Amino acid sequence: MFFSSIRQSLYSRLISLCLMVAFVTTMVMTPKASYAQEGVMGLPQPGIMVDLSSSYVPLMITGLSVHPDNPLLMDFIVSTGNSGLQADEVKKESDRLIKYFLACLTIPENNQWVNLSPYEKQRIVPEDLG
């Protein structure tokens, strides 16, 4: 009873008319064939081979030098890759990477795990690591 009164309203008839006009115009008006050949948003035409993009090499620690007379004194060799960072940004990013490396050395090996099970929320990350 409620739905029949809604179908008879002017508002629902107006929406139905708009939908019919939209469907009919999309069926009648086809997109230009040349538009598909020009390429959309800078994409190449169909059938043209696409070359590989250049690879990105981030800033990373590539080596480590330990002094024999003082084993706690280490020199890190950092490769900037093709990150395009300035000297101060390279210093800041390499310090962050070195801190991550040293943090990995201080955590015991049996604590280097993460449990992603939603059923064991009390055992997600070990206390030492957290």
C-alpha positions as CSV (number, residue, x, y, z in Angstrom):
1,M,0.0,0.0,0.0
2,F,2.8,2.4,0.9
3,F,4.8,1.5,-2.3
4,S,1.9,2.1,-4.6
5,S,1.4,5.6,-3.2
6,I,5.1,6.4,-3.8
7,R,4.9,5.1,-7.4
8,Q,2.1,7.5,-8.1
9,S,3.8,10.6,-6.8
10,L,5.1,13.3,-9.1
11,Y,8.6,13.0,-7.6
12,S,9.0,9.4,-8.6
13,R,7.6,10.1,-12.1
14,L,10.2,12.9,-12.5
15,I,13.0,10.6,-11.5
16,S,11.8,7.9,-13.9
17,L,11.7,10.3,-16.7
18,C,15.2,11.6,-16.0
19,L,16.5,8.0,-16.0
20,M,14.8,7.1,-19.2
21,V,16.2,10.3,-20.9
22,A,19.7,9.4,-19.6
23,F,19.6,5.8,-20.9
24,V,18.2,6.7,-24.3
25,T,20.8,9.5,-24.9
26,T,23.7,7.2,-23.9
27,M,22.4,4.6,-26.3
28,V,22.0,7.1,-29.2
29,M,25.1,9.2,-28.7
30,T,28.2,7.1,-29.2
31,P,31.6,8.4,-28.4
32,K,33.8,9.7,-31.2
33,A,35.9,6.9,-32.8
34,S,38.8,9.4,-33.1
35,Y,38.7,10.0,-29.4
36,A,39.7,6.4,-28.7
37,Q,42.5,6.7,-31.3
38,E,44.0,9.9,-29.8
39,G,44.7,8.3,-26.5
40,V,43.1,9.0,-23.2
41,M,45.1,10.9,-20.5
42,G,48.4,10.5,-22.4
43,L,48.1,6.8,-22.8
44,P,49.5,5.3,-26.0
45,Q,47.3,4.0,-28.8
46,P,46.3,0.4,-28.6
47,G,48.8,-2.0,-30.2
48,I,51.9,0.2,-29.5
49,M,54.6,-1.3,-27.3
50,V,55.1,0.3,-23.9
51,D,58.7,0.6,-22.7
52,L,59.7,-0.2,-19.2
53,S,60.0,2.7,-16.8
54,S,63.3,3.4,-15.2
55,S,63.9,1.6,-11.9
56,Y,64.1,3.5,-8.7
57,V,67.0,2.8,-6.3
58,P,66.4,4.3,-2.8
59,L,69.0,5.4,-0.4
60,M,70.4,2.3,1.4
61,I,73.2,1.0,3.5
62,T,75.4,-0.9,1.2
63,G,78.4,-1.7,3.5
64,L,79.9,-1.6,6.9
65,S,83.5,-1.2,8.0
66,V,84.4,-2.3,11.5
67,H,87.7,-1.1,13.0
68,P,89.8,-4.0,14.3
69,D,91.3,-2.1,17.3
70,N,87.8,-0.8,18.4
71,P,85.0,-3.2,17.4
72,L,82.3,-0.8,18.5
73,L,83.5,1.8,16.1
74,M,81.8,1.3,12.7
75,D,81.8,3.2,9.5
76,F,78.7,2.8,7.3
77,I,78.8,3.0,3.6
78,V,75.6,4.5,2.3
79,S,74.5,4.6,-1.4
80,T,72.2,7.4,-2.4
81,G,70.9,5.5,-5.4
82,N,68.8,7.8,-7.6
83,S,66.8,9.3,-4.8
84,G,67.9,12.9,-5.7
85,L,68.3,14.0,-2.1
86,Q,70.4,16.9,-1.0
87,A,73.4,16.5,1.4
88,D,71.5,17.4,4.6
89,E,68.6,15.1,3.6
90,V,71.0,12.3,2.9
91,K,72.6,12.7,6.3
92,K,69.2,12.7,8.0
93,E,67.9,9.6,6.1
94,S,71.2,7.7,6.6
95,D,71.1,8.4,10.3
96,R,67.6,7.0,10.4
97,L,68.7,3.8,8.6
98,I,71.7,3.4,10.8
99,K,69.5,3.7,13.9
100,Y,67.2,0.9,12.5
101,F,70.2,-1.3,11.9
102,L,71.6,-0.8,15.4
103,A,68.1,-1.4,16.9
104,C,68.0,-4.7,15.0
105,L,71.3,-5.7,16.6
106,T,70.1,-5.0,20.1
107,I,66.9,-7.1,20.0
108,P,67.4,-10.8,20.8
109,E,66.7,-13.1,17.9
110,N,63.9,-15.0,19.6
111,N,62.0,-11.6,20.0
112,Q,62.1,-10.6,16.3
113,W,58.7,-11.8,15.4
114,V,55.3,-10.3,15.0
115,N,52.0,-12.2,15.4
116,L,49.3,-10.8,13.1
117,S,46.5,-13.1,14.3
118,P,43.4,-11.2,15.4
119,Y,42.6,-14.0,17.8
120,E,45.7,-13.5,19.9
121,K,45.7,-9.8,20.6
122,Q,47.8,-10.2,23.8
123,R,50.6,-11.8,21.7
124,I,50.9,-9.3,18.8
125,V,54.3,-7.8,19.6
126,P,56.8,-9.0,22.2
127,E,57.2,-6.7,25.2
128,D,60.9,-6.1,24.5
129,L,60.2,-5.1,20.9
130,G,57.1,-3.0,21.8
